[in-house]
Amino acid sequence: MTNLFQGVFDTASSTASLQVGDFLICLGAALVIGFFLAMVASYKANASQSFFLAIALLPAVVCVVIMMVNGNVGAGIAVAGAFSLVRFRSAPGSAKEISAIFLAMGAGLILGMGYIGYAVLFTVILSAILFAYVHLGVGSKQSLTQEKTLHITIPENLDYETVFEEILEKYTSKHELTNVKTTNMGSLFKLTYGITLKEIGKEKEFLDKIRTRNGNLEITLTKRDKSQQTEL
């Protein structure tokens, strides 16, 4: 039984083998911290079950990787970097989800080095800050509500570079033409703007102003695409 938990490559000159009791203590602490982090990361968020499980188990995985290389941080990071070769088959996560993943990895790294107290302190402090920001809604609801994607169809003879500039300056605090596409055998253009509205509740007035310029053709105002949120 003693040899069961020793590596086949361990030698007398190598570092001391990891004790089973220490391994179980660190692994148990990692699972508890991972569950706690998953609860915090899911607070007021539309988190999926897969995201919850990933955050809950990630500290334990990183902890075991670091312990298996006997606390060698450089080797541990190199081994953990191999996980980046596995591409997730889901859509890219939000900035909050990515932050939660890094937080879970950080806690697992500290636990793998054997500093359980520091891991708990790190988790409590960072989770409290994250919880406070989410609870207070700092920089979230209002800005996300005002960020929109605007699609405008115009006839081919209309100068799209300047025709809507006056309206956009009046009703938006930020706007950018992100895509121009021809349609209907080249007789129409479809313009795509990433915009941030100055005031919520004036969407109809804003669209009415645009209709007077584009000949009452199709206009669509939707929630901002994720790809455009990072660009503007």
SULJOFEN-V365288 format. One record per residue. SS is DSSP state (~ for helix, > for strand, _ for the rest). PHI is phi in radians with two decimals (NA if undefined). BURIAL is 1 if it has 24 or more other ideal C-beta (glycine too) atoms within 12 Angstrom, else 0. Layout:
BEGIN
ss/phi/burial
SS/PHI/BURIAL
SS/PHI/BURIAL
END
This chain:
BEGIN
ss/phi/burial
_/NA/0
_/-1.14/0
~/-1.34/0
~/-1.10/0
~/-1.83/0
_/-1.98/0
_/-1.31/0
_/-1.23/0
_/-1.76/0
_/-1.18/0
_/-2.26/0
_/-1.14/0
_/-1.51/0
_/-1.40/0
_/-1.14/0
_/-1.06/0
_/-1.19/0
_/-1.22/1
_/-1.38/0
~/-1.06/0
~/-1.08/0
~/-1.12/0
~/-1.06/0
~/-1.19/0
~/-1.11/0
~/-1.13/1
~/-1.14/1
~/-1.10/0
~/-1.10/1
~/-1.14/1
~/-1.18/1
~/-1.14/1
~/-1.13/1
~/-1.09/1
~/-1.12/1
~/-1.10/1
~/-1.12/1
~/-1.11/1
~/-1.13/0
~/-1.17/1
~/-1.15/1
_/-1.53/1
_/-1.16/1
_/0.94/0
_/-2.35/1
_/-1.49/0
_/-1.47/1
_/-1.46/0
~/-1.13/0
~/-1.13/0
~/-1.16/1
~/-1.05/1
~/-1.16/0
~/-1.11/1
~/-1.18/1
~/-1.17/1
~/-1.71/1
~/-1.05/1
~/-1.01/1
~/-1.17/1
~/-1.12/1
~/-1.12/1
~/-1.03/1
~/-1.15/1
~/-1.05/1
~/-1.17/1
~/-1.14/1
~/-1.22/1
_/-1.78/1
_/1.01/1
_/1.39/1
_/-1.31/0
~/-1.10/0
~/-1.06/0
~/-1.17/0
~/-1.11/1
~/-1.16/0
~/-1.09/0
~/-1.19/1
~/-1.12/1
~/-1.12/0
~/-1.11/0
~/-1.14/0
~/-1.19/0
~/-1.25/0
_/-1.57/0
_/-1.56/0
_/-1.24/0
_/-1.63/0
_/-1.88/0
_/-1.21/0
_/-0.99/0
_/-1.37/0
_/-1.36/0
~/-1.08/0
~/-1.15/1
~/-1.15/1
~/-1.12/0
~/-1.09/1
~/-1.12/1
~/-1.14/1
~/-1.14/1
~/-1.12/1
~/-1.14/1
~/-1.15/1
~/-1.09/1
~/-1.12/1
~/-1.15/1
~/-1.12/1
~/-1.12/1
~/-1.15/1
~/-1.11/1
_/-1.41/1
_/1.67/1
_/-1.64/0
~/-1.16/1
~/-1.07/0
~/-1.15/0
~/-1.12/1
~/-1.13/0
~/-1.09/0
~/-1.04/1
~/-1.14/1
~/-1.12/0
~/-1.15/0
~/-1.17/1
~/-1.18/1
~/-1.11/0
~/-1.16/0
~/-1.09/1
~/-1.07/1
~/-1.13/0
~/-1.08/0
~/-1.19/1
~/-1.12/0
~/-1.40/0
_/1.17/0
_/-1.12/0
_/1.05/0
_/-2.05/0
~/-1.06/0
~/-1.12/0
~/-1.15/0
~/-1.18/0
~/-1.19/0
~/-1.45/1
>/-1.48/1
>/-2.36/1
>/-1.98/1
>/-1.96/1
>/-1.96/1
>/-2.22/1
>/-1.75/1
>/-2.33/1
>/-1.23/1
_/-1.16/0
_/-1.53/0
_/-1.67/0
_/-1.38/0
_/-1.26/1
_/-1.24/0
_/-2.21/0
_/-1.13/0
_/-1.81/1
~/-1.07/0
~/-1.09/0
~/-1.18/1
~/-1.14/1
~/-1.14/0
~/-1.35/0
~/-1.84/1
>/-2.18/1
>/-1.58/0
>/-2.71/0
>/-2.65/1
>/-2.65/0
>/-1.37/1
>/-1.79/0
>/-2.76/0
>/-2.26/0
>/-2.41/0
>/-1.52/0
>/-2.64/0
_/0.96/0
_/1.05/0
_/1.48/0
_/-1.46/0
>/-2.30/0
>/-2.03/1
>/-1.98/1
>/-1.80/1
>/-2.15/1
>/-2.03/1
>/-1.72/1
>/-2.25/1
>/-2.20/1
>/-1.20/1
_/-1.29/0
_/-2.36/0
_/-1.43/0
_/1.86/0
_/-1.96/0
~/-1.08/1
~/-1.12/0
~/-1.07/0
~/-1.10/1
~/-1.19/1
~/-1.09/0
~/-1.13/0
~/-1.22/1
~/-1.06/0
_/-1.23/0
_/-1.75/1
_/-1.80/1
_/1.27/0
_/1.11/0
_/-1.44/1
_/-1.11/0
>/-2.34/1
>/-2.29/0
>/-2.09/1
>/-2.24/0
>/-1.12/0
_/-1.03/1
_/-1.15/0
~/-1.06/0
~/-1.13/0
~/-1.46/1
~/-1.09/1
_/-1.44/0
_/-1.50/0
_/-1.63/1
END
